[in-house]
Every structure is written in C-alpha cells, then in structure tokens.
C-alpha cells in the first residue's frame, strides 16, 4: 500500500499546503509533511496513499478531501461567522471549520426533511431585522418560546438547570440546539473556548444554534440567549470568547442587550440590585454574585447591566471582567479533570437536538433516509446509532 501512487489535483495540494502553513508553529512531523507537499507540487515525486494518510492525520484534514476536484470553500464559510474583535485577525482552526461544515450538513438534512413533510417556514426567523429595541426583540422571543418574564424563578438552582430549561423551550419552537466539546465522538479534537463560544446558522425551516460545551454552564446560557437574538434578526454569527465584543460591534451590542433582557429583565434587575445594595457589608463583588445567583445566570451579564444602569464605573467593570476571566480559567482546569467518566451514550445523546434525533429515527425507519446517511450525519456506526437513538427516546420521554 505504501508504494501505491495516486493522482491528486494540484490545486488540492496547494490548498493543503496553505492550510498546513496556517497551523503555526509547526511540529517536526508537520514540517516534514510540508517538505513532502512541496515535492508533490513541484512534481519531484508523486503522491502515495501512505503519504496522504500521514498528512491527513497530522493536519486533521479529512482523507477524502485530497481526492476532491477542487478545494473546499469551507474556510470562508467558517470565517464569515467571526465577530469583529481581535479573534477576527486569528486563523480559523481546522476543528471550527469541520464542526461548522458538519452542522451545515445536519441543518440541510433537517430543513429538507421539514419541507418534504409539509412543515411551514418559521415566521420568527428574521422577523426583527429592522428592529433595534432590545426589549421588543426579547418580548417576541419570550412569546414564541413560551417563556414567562421571570422564568428563572420556576427552575431549581442546580447545575445546567437554566440551560436545559431554555434549550427545551427553544427546541419546542423548532430551533435546533446542539452542543459538543469536540469534533466527533472520539474527543481528541477539542473545541477551544478561546476561539468561540457558540455559532448560529440561520434557516427559515431549521435555524441551528451550536454551543461549545467546554464553556461554563452560565456561559452556555448567555450564548444560547445571544444566538436566539441573531435568529430573530436573521444574521449568522460566531460568538467568540471575548467579554467586550459588544463594546465594538453594533449588532453584537444589540444581541447582548437582548440576551441580558431575557436573563435579567430591566425592572426586576434594578429592584434586585437595590435590594442587595441595602446591606452595609456587601461589596460590589458580593452584590454581583448574589444577583447572578438569583437570576440563575452568569456574572458577566450582571456587571454589564450594572454598568448600563450606572451602578458601577467603567473602570470597575473592567476590573470585574478581569477577575471573572481569571476565576473562569481556574475553574476550567478543575472542570477538565471532572469531565471524564459518565454514561457515554447519554452524553452523546445530550449533544444532539432532541427533535433532530427523533426525526432522523423516524425517517430511517420509514425508509426516507438510508442508515448510511444517518450514520454519516451522526458520526456513528450501526451499533452506536441504535444506542444513541435508545437514549434519545428516553430523553424525549
């Protein structure tokens, strides 16, 4: 097999080389791959299966991409979701590109499935594209998702409860909500929270929100609320990890304001802050902590609200943001150690939108979708697909 030579389009080789060069700094193996690519491009030698397999492994470019007729345009698709802060100047990781592409496949299937089965387009997608009042957009989201204004008071304070509650209401409105810590089930290609927290792919029949599950629980709640706003405005988005993006971009400012209104309704927030401020012993950090706990949300939205109301100065705001970032980094290290274990299939099922799995299960059973296509969409095999559907049914029940 090592000596079997194959034809590869020169434009593919150039694209692979460009992709590899962007992964700086290069490892010794990747530097060797670059020299091999140069030999192939300059026709000093011919590509072999063994060489392609090695480069595919080191660059994380799927093996099949080497045999395409022209380079994929996936990088532009992923980059187009970037926000405008410093991350927009960084190269897009292969992991982000692959997860965006995979979610586009999933969304395409679900959109076609709904069209073919008589679903109507979702009227709320893009319905607020001309609106710049955060409160009006938030009211529309609450109405469609059937969310009480004080929805946070109806759920327990346990871990993930707020996210699960908001996610369930979004799914009931036919919004796909996915989450994962890595590309694929193996878990060896982790999604970096420093690159992105979430992204949204807008579609009239199957709008899709993807959450980076490496984020904190409170971070996931805010990301979900933020991306809901993008669906109502009708704009794709990649939400990066910067805490101050909304100080730069008008659209991000609006979407963050909508998220804040969903999590911390104006009047209720003001009343709660003033209530917590009555205690003489309470410093700003304690007030922020208690208000966040009351609303079942993170501390960053609370301090942003406090800044808007004039309860804290901009200097204090930046100090608190830095403090929260440091605390997040410390907690992330602890979380990495605690993430091992658990029920594999239950965890896999939780990554997927419940209605997507339900639709795919029914479609394969009816013969509308082949099992091979279902395995490709869910990155499973015959055995793992059956187990995944079993846990999905439990979740829907």
HULIN-V239634 format. One record per pair of residues at least 6 apart in sequence whose C-alpha atoms are under 7 Angstrom apart, sorted by the first residue. I is the first residue (numbers start at 1). J is the second residue. Records with the same first field share a line. If there is no record, write none. Layout:
# HULIN-V239634
I = J ; J
This chain:
# HULIN-V239634
1 = 49 ; 50
2 = 48 ; 49 ; 50
3 = 48
4 = 48 ; 49
5 = 46 ; 47 ; 48 ; 49
6 = 47 ; 48 ; 49
7 = 47
8 = 66 ; 67
9 = 69
10 = 41
11 = 70 ; 71
12 = 66 ; 70 ; 71
13 = 37 ; 41
15 = 71
17 = 34 ; 37
20 = 59
22 = 91
30 = 58
33 = 55
39 = 45
40 = 46 ; 47
53 = 63
56 = 62 ; 63
60 = 94
74 = 97 ; 101
75 = 97
78 = 97 ; 100
79 = 92
81 = 236 ; 237 ; 238
82 = 88 ; 237 ; 238
83 = 238 ; 239 ; 240
84 = 249
85 = 245
95 = 183 ; 189 ; 191
99 = 183
106 = 377
107 = 206 ; 208
110 = 206 ; 356
111 = 205 ; 206
114 = 205
121 = 204 ; 205
122 = 204 ; 205
124 = 232
125 = 204 ; 231 ; 232 ; 234
126 = 231 ; 232 ; 233 ; 234
127 = 232 ; 233
128 = 137 ; 232 ; 233
129 = 232 ; 233 ; 234
132 = 254
134 = 254 ; 257 ; 258
135 = 258 ; 261
137 = 258
138 = 258 ; 261 ; 262
142 = 148
144 = 173
145 = 169 ; 170 ; 173
152 = 295 ; 296
155 = 161
157 = 296
160 = 217
162 = 221 ; 296
163 = 220 ; 221
167 = 177
171 = 177
174 = 206
175 = 206 ; 207 ; 208
176 = 206 ; 207 ; 208 ; 209 ; 353
177 = 208 ; 209 ; 210 ; 353
178 = 209 ; 210 ; 211 ; 351 ; 352 ; 353
179 = 210 ; 211 ; 212 ; 213 ; 351 ; 352
180 = 211 ; 212 ; 213 ; 351
181 = 190 ; 191 ; 212 ; 213 ; 214
182 = 189 ; 190 ; 191
183 = 189 ; 190 ; 191
184 = 379
191 = 212
193 = 212 ; 214 ; 215 ; 241
194 = 241
195 = 240 ; 241
196 = 238 ; 239 ; 240 ; 241
197 = 211 ; 212 ; 215 ; 223 ; 239 ; 240 ; 241
198 = 210 ; 211 ; 212 ; 223 ; 238 ; 239
199 = 209 ; 210 ; 211 ; 237 ; 238 ; 239
200 = 208 ; 209 ; 210 ; 227 ; 236 ; 237 ; 238
201 = 207 ; 208 ; 209 ; 236
202 = 208 ; 231 ; 234 ; 235 ; 236
209 = 227
211 = 220
218 = 297 ; 298
219 = 298
222 = 259
225 = 259
226 = 255 ; 256 ; 258 ; 259
229 = 255 ; 258
230 = 236 ; 255
245 = 252
246 = 252 ; 253 ; 256
247 = 253
260 = 301
263 = 295 ; 297
264 = 295
272 = 291
273 = 291
276 = 287
277 = 287
288 = 299 ; 302 ; 303
289 = 299
292 = 298 ; 299 ; 302
300 = 321
303 = 317
306 = 312
307 = 313 ; 314 ; 317
345 = 387 ; 388 ; 391
346 = 391
348 = 388
349 = 388 ; 391 ; 392
354 = 392 ; 396
357 = 389 ; 392
361 = 389
363 = 369
364 = 370 ; 371
375 = 381 ; 385
